[in-house]
């Protein structure tokens, strides 16, 4: 299988105007950690799990450093990554053509957004592709706006309407060699997989959709990040963790880095605790990820993401359905007079119970 496929990761979208990324951790969306792993690493794992060893990684000047830091040259994945540094104005179609020139057009190419998840893996769609031999197999999230259906040569207005919402629900696609050879001459005004496949279908290319549960595409919304964190943690394998301390309780599926420190705390999975994190007199509820170097003392956190280096101390209230940015500090001041003191960024939400 390794010789039969090539891969492409799309990781070139700028995050300069992405307020969520800038506010929470800086850098690009591809380095945003979910369950303590950067988004782009999930894309790389998905391709390598299909046996692909030759992978192009499309980046832009604003993302090349972040993406390179996260996945390197492919050695840690036992694969070879070739970086294509393109202009941020280039579309996904431009990127596909550049990747075709580098990787060749004699093998099917699996294209995966670097800011998306397919937690069920690509094995099922790949088997469908090999069995049915379409020009393009589009992998999408089940959606009312794009039903599970075959979309062949969508030239009419009625068929084009089926593509509504593709930008937000299509994390990956598999392109046959003949489809790769047909690239060029189309005017795609989108930088997404779904939008580009829609353009190809409208031009008469045989496109088949495979709706798949567990798909997720980044949209720049904190609630949506929490959804992805939950999807990933639902796949966390059950490896029993036994605490050496009688005051620490571990319940359910929990992954704790060996360098984390826990005292008088309970962690109820699914949850992950990063390296160097400290939990003292703390309760961690299901669907919570605590990043490396975070410190929680006298805290209750449930269904939340706490990014690296953040600190939560003695709030007196449970934190739930929240995202706490890298290096942020959330604490209660016991001095008098009592008051709430906030530094709140653009589009933030603060709810006091």
N, C-alpha and C positions, 0 to 999 in steps of 0.2 A: 504493500500500500504506500510505502514511503516514496517509491519511485513514480507512483501513478498520480500524485497530487502536488499542487503547489498552493501556497497560501498568501493572503494579503491582509494586513491589519491596517485599518484606517484610523490614524491618530494625529490628524493635522488641524483639527478645528481649534481656533483661538478661544481662550477663556478670558480675554481681557474685559469683555462686557458681561461675563458670567458672574453675577453678584454672589451667588451661593458659593461657588468655588473660591472666589477671592476672599470672602468673609470667613469661611471655615478653615481653609488650609493654604490658600495661595497656590501658585503654580497652575497646572492645567488639570482639567477634569480627569484625564487618564491616570493621574497619580492619586486621585481621590480614593482613600482606603474604605473598603466595605468588608466587614468581618476581618479587619486588620490586614487586608491585601489590596494592593492598588488595582483599579479597574482593568488596566491594560494587561495585567498578569492573567486575569481570567480568560481574556481573548487568546493570549499566547498558549495557555494550557489547553484550551478547547481545540486549537489547530494541531498542536503536538499530539494530543490524545488520538487524533485521526491518523497518526503515523506520518504527518507532514514534517519534513526536515528543512525544506527550502521555503523560506517565508520572507516576503517583502514587508517592510514596515514604513508606511507613508506618514511622514511628519512634516511640520512646518517650522520656521525659525522660532516660534514661540513655544513649541512642544517638544522639540528634539532633545533638549536636556533632560526634561522630566521623564520622557519615555525611555531614553537611553539609560538613565539611572535605575529604572524599574526592571527592565528586561535585558539590558546589555546586548551582547552580540549573539545571544542564543545558547551559549555554552551551558548555562544552568538548566536549560530545557532540553539539552542534547539535540539541538537544532542549529541551523545557520540562518541568522537574520541579516537581510540586506536593507539598509535604510535608504529611503527615497525622500530627499528633502525638497518639498514642493512649495510653491507660493500659496499663501492662505486663501487666495482668490480661486485656486484650482478646484474644480468640482470632483465628485467621486468618479465621474466618467473620465476626466483627465487623468486621475490617479490610476484607474483601471488600465488605461492605455499605457501609462508609464510602467506599471508593474508587468504588463504583458511584454513590453519590450525587454525588460530585465529578466523575467522568469521564463519567457517563451510562451507560445500558445499551443503547445502539443499536449498539455495535460489539463485536466479540469482544475479550476482554481476555486478554492473556498475563500470567500471574502467575509471578514468579521469586523464589525465596528469595535474600535478600541475602548469605547465607553458603553458597552452593552454586555448582557449576560444571556447565555443559553444554558441554564443549569442542567437540563436533561441531556446535554451533550449533542454532538453532531452525528453520532453513529447512525441513528434512525433515518434522518434526512439523507445522509450519504447513501444508505442502502436503497432508499426510494429513488434517488438520482440514478444509481447504477442499474436499477431494475427498469425504470420507465424511460430513461434517456431523453429528458427534455433539454432544451437549449439552456434554460436557467431554472434552477429550483430556488425559490425564495422562502426563507424561513421567517415566519412571523408569529407574533403573539395572537392567540384567538381573540377576535374582535368583531363586534357587530358591524363596523364600518368596512371590514374586509373579510367576508366569510370564507370558510374553508371551501375553496373552489379552484378549478383550473381556469387560468386567464390566458388565453391564446390569442395573440395578434389583436390586442385591444385598440382597435382603430376608431371605433364608434364612441360617441359621447356617453352612451349608456355603459359601455365597458370601462371607460375612463373613470366613471363615478365610483367603480369598485375600488379604486386605488386611494380613496379618501383615508387619511390617517396613516398611510404607509411610513411616513417619516418617523413616527413615534413607536411603531410596533414591529419593525423589521431589523433585527440585529445582524443577520447574516444571509448569505446567498452562495449557491454553488453554480459556477458558470462552466459550461461545456467548452471544449476547444473551438467548436464552430462558432459559438457565441463570442468568444474572445477575438476570433478573426474578423467578426463583423463590426467590432467597435470602431468608432470613427464616423464622422459625418452627422452625428446626432448633436443636438443643442440641449444639453441638460443644464437646467438652472438651479440644481440642488446639489448639496454636498453629502447626501445621505444614500445609503444602500437602497432603501425602499423607493425613494424618488427616482434614482437612476434606473432601477429595474422597471419602474413604470414607464419611463421614456423608451426603454428597449421594447417593452411589450407593445406600446403604441406604434412602434416602428415595424411590428410584425414578428418579432422574435418570440419563439414558443416559451412562455413563462408558466411554470406550475408553482402553486403556492402550497407550502406545508405549514399549517398552523400547529404550534407546539406550545404546550404549557411551560411555565418557568422561564419565559423570555422577558427581558427587561431592557429598555433603552433609556439612557440618561436624558432628563428633561430640565434639569436645573431647578429642582423643587425639593425642599427638605423632607416633606412627607414621602416623596417618591424615593429618596435615598433610604429612608427607614423601611420602605417596602422591599427594596433590593437587599438590605441587610437581613430582613426576615427570610427572604427566599434563599439566600446563601446559608444562613444558619439552620434552616430546615433540612439542608443536605449534610449537616455536620455528622460525621460518623460517631457511633457510640463507642468510645474508648474509656472505660471506667477510670476515673481519677480519684485516688484516695489521698486524703490529707494526712500529713504526719502530725498535725496539731489537733487536739480535741476540741478546740474552740472554732474550728473552720469546718463548715459543712458544704459538700459539693453534691448537688442533686441533678440528675439527668445528664444530658449530653453537653459537656463542658470541655473546652480546650484551654489549658492554662500554660503559658510559657514557663519553662523551668526557672527563669530568673525573676518571675513575679513574686511579690511578697504579700501574703495574706495573714491577717491576725483578727480573731474574733469576728469573722465574716461568714456570710452564706452566699453561695453562687448557685443559682437555679437555672439550668439550661433550657434551651440551647443558648450558649453564650461563649464568648472568647475573651481571654485576658492576655494582653500583650506583654512583651518582654520588659522587665524593669518596672512594671506597674505596681502600685502599692494600694492595697485595700485594707483598711483598718476600721473596725466597728461598722462594717458596710454590708448592705444587702444588694445583690445584683440579681435582677429578675430576668425572665426569659426574653430572648431576642435582643440582647444587649451585647455590644462589643466595646471593650475598653482598650484603648490604644497603648502603644509602648510609652513607658515613662509617665503615664497618668497617675495621679494620686487622689484617692477618694477616702475620706475619713468622716465617720459619722454620717454617711450618705445612704440614700435609698434610690436606686436607679433601675428603671424597668423599660423595656422596649425602646432603647435609645442607643445612640452612637456617641462615645466619648473619644475624641481624637487624641493624638499623641501629645503628651506633656500637659494636658489639661488638669485642673485641680478643682475638686468639689469638697467643701468642708462644712459640716454641721448646718445644713439649711433648715432643718426642722420640717421639711416637706419632701415627699417623694417626687423625684424627677421621672417623668414618663413621656414617651413619644417625642423625644427631644434630640437635637444634635448639638453637641458642645464642641466648638472649634479647637484646633490645635493651639496649645498654650493658653487657653482661656482659663479664667479663675472665677469660680462661683462659690461665694461664701456668705455666711451670716455674721453680721457684726452685733455682738451682744452689748455694746455700749449704749448709753442713754444720751439723748432721747432716741427712740427707735425710729427708723425710717427705711425706705427702700431707695438704694442708690444704684443707678443703672448707666451703662454706656452701651447704647443700642444702635447697631448699624442700620443701613438702609434695608427696608423690606423685612426687618426682623419682626418676630412675634413674641410678646411677653404676656404670660397668663399667670396671675397670682390666685391661688386657691385658698 
